Amino acid sequence: MNPDEIASYLKSHPEFFDRHADLLAQIHIPSPHGGRAISITERQIVTLRDRSRQLEAKLAELIRFGEENDAIAEKVHRLGVALMGAEDLQSAMRFLYAHLGGSFAVPHVAVRLWGVGSGDAAEFDPVADDIKALAGGIRHPYCGAADGQAAVEWLGDHGGHVRSVAQIPLREGGQHGGACFGLMLLASEEPHRFYPDMGTLYLERIGDMAAVALLRVVG
């Protein structure tokens, strides 16, 4: 019999070791961690311990991810509460910049609006048509390298130093809603702060809350 046939036989006849229980102690196999040979029973114990450690590590990782998500959700909630209390564009932008720069540690934030309201605030500065087209064409935040992204010009002298950006369209009714009336730019000098495959759920929620608040105060 070849090894595969032996393995198949043992799987098909689990009672084999009931009839030959002494073999469990007599057969010795290499330890997975090196050193002396060990019995099949000892090998099973080692395997179970290894699996237990792997499961414990996986559980610890899941708990850590859960705690991180809870912390982010709390920050998003606090931002939402602050925006609800905004009475005008100035206070809304103050809350937005303060929370994104503080709680979320985003070093550079800029917002531009078009087609809604008017005024002397930087948020109403003219926006190039290609940027409007970009914002209007994406249904989810764009995350990736800053190179080639025209919106980084909004950051002035800082624009030449940023390496990654998140661009969040501001829409009536949220990310999947109606017309786009603005764009929120988050930027960082860290090249991997915002990257193409990152999750954007919380960025979308921040964009939705900002859109609702800004429409309310400029409308």
C-alpha positions in Angstrom: 0.0 0.0 0.0 1.2 3.5 -0.8 0.9 6.4 1.8 -2.3 7.7 0.2 -3.9 4.3 0.4 -2.9 3.9 4.1 -4.3 7.3 4.9 -7.5 6.5 3.1 -7.8 3.2 4.9 -7.3 4.8 8.4 -9.9 7.5 7.5 -12.4 4.8 6.4 -11.8 2.6 9.4 -11.6 4.9 12.5 -12.1 1.8 14.7 -8.6 0.6 13.7 -6.9 2.2 16.7 -9.6 0.9 19.0 -8.5 -2.6 18.1 -4.8 -1.6 18.1 -4.7 1.0 20.9 -1.1 0.1 21.8 0.1 1.4 18.4 -0.7 5.0 19.5 2.0 4.7 22.1 4.4 2.6 20.0 4.5 4.6 16.8 6.8 7.6 17.0 6.9 10.5 14.5 9.0 13.6 14.2 8.0 16.5 16.4 6.8 19.5 14.3 9.1 21.7 16.5 12.2 19.6 16.0 14.0 17.5 18.5 13.1 14.0 19.6 10.4 11.8 18.0 7.1 11.7 19.8 4.1 9.4 19.9 1.0 10.0 17.8 -0.9 11.0 21.0 1.7 13.6 21.8 1.7 14.8 18.2 -2.1 15.3 18.5 -1.6 17.3 21.7 1.0 19.5 20.1 -1.2 20.1 17.1 -4.2 21.0 19.3 -2.0 23.4 21.2 -0.7 25.0 18.0 -4.3 25.4 16.7 -5.4 26.9 20.0 -2.6 29.5 19.9 -3.6 30.3 16.3 -7.2 30.7 17.3 -6.3 32.9 20.3 -4.2 35.1 18.1 -7.0 35.4 15.6 -9.5 36.2 18.3 -7.1 38.9 19.7 -6.8 40.4 16.2 -10.6 40.5 15.8 -11.0 42.1 19.2 -8.4 44.7 18.3 -10.1 45.5 15.0 -13.5 45.7 16.8 -12.0 48.2 19.3 -10.5 50.2 16.5 -13.8 50.4 14.7 -15.6 51.4 17.8 -13.1 54.2 18.4 -13.5 55.4 14.8 -17.3 55.2 15.0 -17.2 57.3 18.2 -15.1 60.0 16.5 -17.5 60.0 13.5 -20.5 60.3 16.0 -18.9 63.3 17.7 -18.2 65.0 14.4 -21.9 64.5 13.4 -23.1 65.9 16.7 -20.9 69.0 16.2 -22.1 69.5 12.7 -25.7 69.3 13.8 -25.0 72.3 16.0 -23.5 74.5 13.3 -25.4 77.6 12.6 -23.5 79.0 9.6 -20.8 78.0 7.1 -18.1 79.4 9.3 -19.0 77.3 12.3 -19.6 74.2 10.2 -16.2 74.5 8.6 -14.6 75.2 12.0 -16.1 72.0 13.4 -15.2 70.0 10.3 -11.6 71.1 10.2 -11.1 70.8 14.0 -12.4 67.2 14.2 -10.7 65.9 11.0 -7.4 67.5 12.0 -7.7 66.6 15.7 -9.6 63.4 16.3 -8.7 61.8 12.9 -5.2 63.4 12.7 -5.6 64.4 9.1 -3.0 67.1 8.5 -4.6 68.8 5.5 -8.3 69.3 4.8 -9.9 71.5 2.2 -13.5 71.9 0.9 -14.9 73.5 -2.1 -18.5 74.1 -3.0 -20.2 75.1 -6.2 -23.8 75.8 -7.3 -24.9 76.4 -3.7 -24.6 79.7 -1.8 -22.0 82.3 -2.3 -19.6 84.4 -0.3 -16.0 85.4 0.4 -15.1 82.1 2.2 -12.3 80.0 0.6 -14.9 77.2 0.2 -16.6 79.3 -2.5 -13.4 79.8 -4.5 -13.7 78.9 -8.2 -13.2 75.2 -9.0 -11.8 74.0 -12.3 -14.1 72.0 -14.5 -12.0 68.9 -14.5 -12.3 68.8 -10.7 -16.0 69.2 -10.9 -16.1 66.4 -13.4 -14.0 64.1 -11.2 -16.3 64.8 -8.2 -19.4 64.2 -10.2 -18.1 61.0 -11.7 -17.2 59.1 -8.6 -19.8 57.5 -6.3 -17.3 56.5 -3.6 -14.4 58.4 -2.1 -11.2 58.3 -4.2 -8.2 57.3 -2.2 -4.7 57.1 -3.6 -1.5 58.9 -4.6 -1.6 62.7 -4.7 0.4 62.9 -7.9 -1.8 64.3 -10.7 -4.7 65.3 -8.5 -5.5 68.9 -9.3 -7.4 69.5 -6.0 -4.1 69.5 -4.1 -3.6 73.0 -5.4 -6.2 74.0 -2.8 -3.6 73.4 -0.1 -1.3 76.1 -1.3 2.3 75.6 -0.4 1.5 72.4 1.4 0.2 70.8 -1.9 3.7 70.1 -3.1 4.5 68.0 0.0 1.4 65.7 0.3 1.8 62.2 -1.0 -1.7 60.6 -0.6 -5.2 62.0 -0.7 -8.8 61.1 -0.2 -11.4 63.0 -2.3 -14.9 62.7 -1.0 -17.7 64.0 -3.3 -20.4 66.0 -1.5 -23.9 65.2 -2.9 -27.4 66.1 -2.2 -28.8 63.0 -0.4 -25.4 61.5 0.3 -22.8 59.6 -1.6 -25.4 57.7 -3.6 -27.8 60.6 -3.9 -28.3 63.4 -6.3 -26.2 66.2 -7.8 -22.7 66.8 -6.6 -22.2 70.3 -5.2 -18.7 70.0 -3.6 -15.6 68.1 -2.9 -13.8 67.4 0.4 -10.1 66.8 0.1 -8.1 65.0 2.8 -4.3 64.9 2.3 -1.2 63.6 4.1 2.5 63.6 3.6 2.4 59.9 4.3 2.3 57.9 1.0 0.2 55.1 2.5 -2.2 57.1 4.7 -4.8 57.0 1.9 -4.5 54.1 -0.6 -6.7 52.5 -3.3 -7.8 49.4 -1.5 -8.6 50.9 1.9 -12.1 50.8 3.3 -14.1 53.9 2.7 -17.2 53.3 4.8 -16.3 55.9 7.4 -15.2 58.4 4.8 -18.5 58.0 3.1 -20.3 58.7 6.3 -18.2 61.7 7.0 -19.0 63.0 3.5 -22.7 62.4 4.0 -22.8 64.3 7.3 -20.7 67.1 5.9 -23.0 67.4 2.8 -26.2 67.6 4.9 -24.7 70.1 7.3 -23.2 72.3 4.5 -26.4 72.3 2.4 -28.3 73.4 5.5 -26.1 76.3 6.4 -25.5 77.7 2.8 -29.1 77.1 1.6 
